[in-house]
Amino acid sequence: MCFVSYCLKLRIITLLNSSVLREAYNTNYLLLYELIKKVTGQPSFYTIKKEILEPLNLNNTYGSVNDVDLDRVMSGYYVGYAQDLKTNDNDLMLATAQDLGDFLRALNDGSVFNNHKERDLYASLYEFEHTGLIPGYQSIAKYHKELDAVVIQFTNTVDFEGYNWNLSKVMYNRVVKILKQKS
């Protein structure tokens, strides 16, 4: 069962307005985490792992930085702050580029969903891509149909003023442009 159908089964999605979902991904993910935990009585990541990650064989996605060998986690920095942030547990999932790419491909080819109704519902709520920004890290990952490829950029130095984010978007778009020219 995919995450969306699981949320539908628990009547979670109906509590949320789709325009709000499109505008505040992280806030809504946190809300969904709390709702899943409350309804199932299980840690949210346990449910996500059983319902989504295991069926897709995504074995390198973790519910906490404490669940992974820190030698496998890149250092993360915030501009103006010297300490490495990789040991900070933000209570968010982390994944390898391979797992993230495989998940985005499954979203886009529909294999993460049980049927077209689930896919259509998900498409009405979310984009089939990922962007993220937390202290020390930011990421952009999108499936590009014309390339039949998922292009992922992980960045380990951030600020919340927007400069690094905007620079990352420029670099990401240049990489995609080069890939399109080469294909």
CORLIN-V592375 format. One record per helix or strand of 3 or more residues. SS is the DSSP state (2 for helix, 1 for strand). FROM is the first residue (numbers start at 1). LEN is the number of residues. If there is no record, write none. Layout:
BEGIN
ss: (SS;SS)
from: (FROM;FROM)
len: (LEN;LEN)
END
This chain:
BEGIN
ss: (2;2;2;2;2;2;2;2;2;1;1;1;2)
from: (3;13;18;25;44;65;70;97;116;129;137;149;163)
len: (7;3;6;16;10;3;3;13;10;6;8;7;20)
END
